[in-house]
Amino acid sequence: MTHHNESSTPPDVDAIPASLMRWEYLLIAYLVFASFLVWYVSENLLVWEPEESIWGLPKPIAGALMIAITWIILNFLLFATYYVAITKRIKNTYVGTVVRKE
Amino acid sequence: MNISPWSLVVLSTLVVFFAFTLIVGYVGAKRTKKGLHEFYVAGGTLSAITVMFTYMATYMEAWEFVGMPTVIVSEGFEWWVIEMIFYLSFVALFYLVGLRIYKLGKLHKYVTPTDMIVHRVGGFERLLRILIALMILYATIIYIGMIYIPAAGVLSAATGGEISYHTFLALYVIFIVIYISAGGMRAVAYADIMAGVTFIVAFLAMVYATYTFWGGFDKLAWTAYTSDIGSEIFQKTQPFQYFWTMLIFYGISWLFIPHLVVRFFAAKDYKGVIVGGMGSNAGFFLGAFVSPLLLGLSLAAYYGANLPEVEVVEGYVPMLFMELFGMGPLLVLLLLGLIAITRSTIDSMLLLVSSIVDVDLIERGIGIKVPERGRRLVSTLVIIGVAILSVIVALAPEAPMVIIGFELCWPAYSVIAWPTIIMIFWRRANKYGGFASYLAGFISLLLFTYVIWPEAPHNPFGVWEGTLPTLIAIATLIIVSLATPPPPEEFIKEYYGIKK
């Protein structure tokens, strides 16, 4: 482990904030939603009711599908968000550095 | 002893695969430059695509491909749903936490996860290194032992029990030790790519076969659900709080799982983290959702309550493949995929253990200076020791690997991960709170698991096994930190890379 050397720090490292970005607090709200989803699936869909179905599938399998679809959509959404946010921050950091040097 | 030609084919598959990965490992080792940072985290130069495959290979392991389908029929569908619940929080916070770990890794050139922990705690370095090393060792030995179970069980079942589980267990451990001794992180990373490709081919073959055999996913689902085992496995037995604590404590704790953290350190740039993360999470949709679901439902639909007799329950999967495909090239390919995914996890875990003992315990914990050549020798001996010690877990497993993981292994990672993740963001945390939190978490974990409540879930509240020790660790961190002076401002600025 070595100590921080400013001159060798790549721009992307500077662009990642140490604290949370404001919009990242929305993820707490998401966790509340996820808790509700877990309650709904575990209490209502993990049951043996062969005469009932959701989307043409047995209830437990439909419940698992709901959970999996949620996290895979979230994955792509967050990827795009972080990609845009960090790329923008890198540009701002780089521009800021050039301006300061000039 | 007479061994059938088919059993010899299974045995040869194992030997050929390991010989091939040995060559890859050797080539990787030749290309690896000297130095700890290069040896353990590839000098922080792995590209997004390589990182993506290493993430996938790390997670899409026997746990998902063999363990989860098996647990669906042996313990119940809810245990696999719990795994899906884990992804709800893991995926959501992956980028948030992963990018910060990457940033701190680049700023301070960490080699092991413990480097990051002791640096942030900012005191009691030697004691803390030893404590964290012991905690990671405890969890990793169980983890590796847990992966040995399907590794040997699958091959033994593929021979119809002709070559015993324990023979394959011994062979497997010997091959792993030889392979890992020959390469470094880069060798593991390249071999992971091969494992990933093999897995994808095997997975596609399975999807094709499942559809042609059952005539569609919905038909498979209903056949499994209405089979004579359906009413037993498709009902909830755990209370809601067990599911919810899995979402919060288990899911989030995986963001600081040691062998993932070193992948963050190894990433070349932020794209390595987020492109690699996105790609691997998408891969998990196939590896952790589609694959176990199809296989687990197929097991229930095909066998119902008449499950085959096997030495360990993970043997159900190759038995099903044999029934569906017969003994032929496709089955060999599937076995190859199964060997690849078990191996890629085990060798990266062993390498992590090696780095922790080598760097954290010997050099920086106990403070013994060992020359570079002697160091390699010590690392090799440590790997052999851990590989052999882990066999204890796999010798006579009393539960499926998935249950061993949930009950014994992941709680230990949780008491490391939670205080660490909090300290990544909470600047008021100090060395007293940090050290006390890990100590309190680990001691309470051992007490709850082995002394106070030896029966699962190791607490009287019906919550996940790791919940109480993790809560104790978090409470200790907050209370002790607030009751003692804050960390020096200069230290905080230097640690978080805050510029004036």
HADDOCK unambig.tbl for C-alpha pairs under 7 A between the chains (distance, minus, plus):
assign (segid A and resid 1 and name CA) (segid B and resid 108 and name CA) 5.60 0.50 0.50
assign (segid A and resid 1 and name CA) (segid B and resid 109 and name CA) 5.24 0.50 0.50
assign (segid A and resid 1 and name CA) (segid B and resid 110 and name CA) 5.02 0.50 0.50
assign (segid A and resid 1 and name CA) (segid B and resid 111 and name CA) 6.97 0.50 0.50
assign (segid A and resid 1 and name CA) (segid B and resid 115 and name CA) 6.82 0.50 0.50
assign (segid A and resid 2 and name CA) (segid B and resid 108 and name CA) 5.15 0.50 0.50
assign (segid A and resid 2 and name CA) (segid B and resid 109 and name CA) 5.98 0.50 0.50
assign (segid A and resid 3 and name CA) (segid B and resid 108 and name CA) 5.40 0.50 0.50
assign (segid A and resid 4 and name CA) (segid B and resid 107 and name CA) 5.40 0.50 0.50
assign (segid A and resid 4 and name CA) (segid B and resid 108 and name CA) 5.71 0.50 0.50
assign (segid A and resid 4 and name CA) (segid B and resid 494 and name CA) 6.78 0.50 0.50
assign (segid A and resid 9 and name CA) (segid B and resid 107 and name CA) 6.74 0.50 0.50
assign (segid A and resid 12 and name CA) (segid B and resid 270 and name CA) 6.44 0.50 0.50
assign (segid A and resid 13 and name CA) (segid B and resid 103 and name CA) 5.23 0.50 0.50
assign (segid A and resid 16 and name CA) (segid B and resid 103 and name CA) 6.85 0.50 0.50
assign (segid A and resid 18 and name CA) (segid B and resid 100 and name CA) 6.66 0.50 0.50
assign (segid A and resid 18 and name CA) (segid B and resid 496 and name CA) 5.96 0.50 0.50
assign (segid A and resid 19 and name CA) (segid B and resid 425 and name CA) 6.12 0.50 0.50
assign (segid A and resid 31 and name CA) (segid B and resid 89 and name CA) 6.99 0.50 0.50
assign (segid A and resid 34 and name CA) (segid B and resid 88 and name CA) 6.74 0.50 0.50
assign (segid A and resid 35 and name CA) (segid B and resid 244 and name CA) 6.55 0.50 0.50
assign (segid A and resid 38 and name CA) (segid B and resid 85 and name CA) 6.97 0.50 0.50
assign (segid A and resid 38 and name CA) (segid B and resid 244 and name CA) 6.71 0.50 0.50
assign (segid A and resid 39 and name CA) (segid B and resid 240 and name CA) 6.66 0.50 0.50
assign (segid A and resid 42 and name CA) (segid B and resid 240 and name CA) 6.61 0.50 0.50
assign (segid A and resid 46 and name CA) (segid B and resid 234 and name CA) 6.42 0.50 0.50
assign (segid A and resid 46 and name CA) (segid B and resid 235 and name CA) 5.35 0.50 0.50
assign (segid A and resid 46 and name CA) (segid B and resid 236 and name CA) 5.49 0.50 0.50
assign (segid A and resid 47 and name CA) (segid B and resid 234 and name CA) 6.21 0.50 0.50
assign (segid A and resid 47 and name CA) (segid B and resid 235 and name CA) 4.76 0.50 0.50
assign (segid A and resid 47 and name CA) (segid B and resid 236 and name CA) 6.61 0.50 0.50
assign (segid A and resid 48 and name CA) (segid B and resid 231 and name CA) 5.71 0.50 0.50
assign (segid A and resid 48 and name CA) (segid B and resid 234 and name CA) 5.91 0.50 0.50
assign (segid A and resid 48 and name CA) (segid B and resid 235 and name CA) 5.79 0.50 0.50
assign (segid A and resid 50 and name CA) (segid B and resid 226 and name CA) 6.76 0.50 0.50
assign (segid A and resid 57 and name CA) (segid B and resid 218 and name CA) 6.22 0.50 0.50
assign (segid A and resid 57 and name CA) (segid B and resid 221 and name CA) 6.91 0.50 0.50
assign (segid A and resid 58 and name CA) (segid B and resid 222 and name CA) 6.60 0.50 0.50
assign (segid A and resid 58 and name CA) (segid B and resid 225 and name CA) 6.96 0.50 0.50
assign (segid A and resid 60 and name CA) (segid B and resid 234 and name CA) 6.78 0.50 0.50
assign (segid A and resid 64 and name CA) (segid B and resid 81 and name CA) 5.91 0.50 0.50
assign (segid A and resid 64 and name CA) (segid B and resid 84 and name CA) 6.95 0.50 0.50
assign (segid A and resid 67 and name CA) (segid B and resid 84 and name CA) 6.50 0.50 0.50
assign (segid A and resid 67 and name CA) (segid B and resid 85 and name CA) 6.78 0.50 0.50
assign (segid A and resid 68 and name CA) (segid B and resid 84 and name CA) 6.24 0.50 0.50
assign (segid A and resid 68 and name CA) (segid B and resid 289 and name CA) 6.98 0.50 0.50
assign (segid A and resid 71 and name CA) (segid B and resid 87 and name CA) 6.51 0.50 0.50
assign (segid A and resid 71 and name CA) (segid B and resid 88 and name CA) 5.25 0.50 0.50
assign (segid A and resid 71 and name CA) (segid B and resid 91 and name CA) 6.48 0.50 0.50
assign (segid A and resid 72 and name CA) (segid B and resid 282 and name CA) 6.63 0.50 0.50
assign (segid A and resid 72 and name CA) (segid B and resid 285 and name CA) 6.88 0.50 0.50
assign (segid A and resid 74 and name CA) (segid B and resid 92 and name CA) 6.74 0.50 0.50
assign (segid A and resid 75 and name CA) (segid B and resid 91 and name CA) 6.11 0.50 0.50
assign (segid A and resid 75 and name CA) (segid B and resid 92 and name CA) 6.91 0.50 0.50
assign (segid A and resid 75 and name CA) (segid B and resid 278 and name CA) 6.27 0.50 0.50
assign (segid A and resid 75 and name CA) (segid B and resid 281 and name CA) 6.87 0.50 0.50
assign (segid A and resid 76 and name CA) (segid B and resid 278 and name CA) 6.64 0.50 0.50
assign (segid A and resid 79 and name CA) (segid B and resid 274 and name CA) 6.38 0.50 0.50
assign (segid A and resid 79 and name CA) (segid B and resid 278 and name CA) 6.06 0.50 0.50
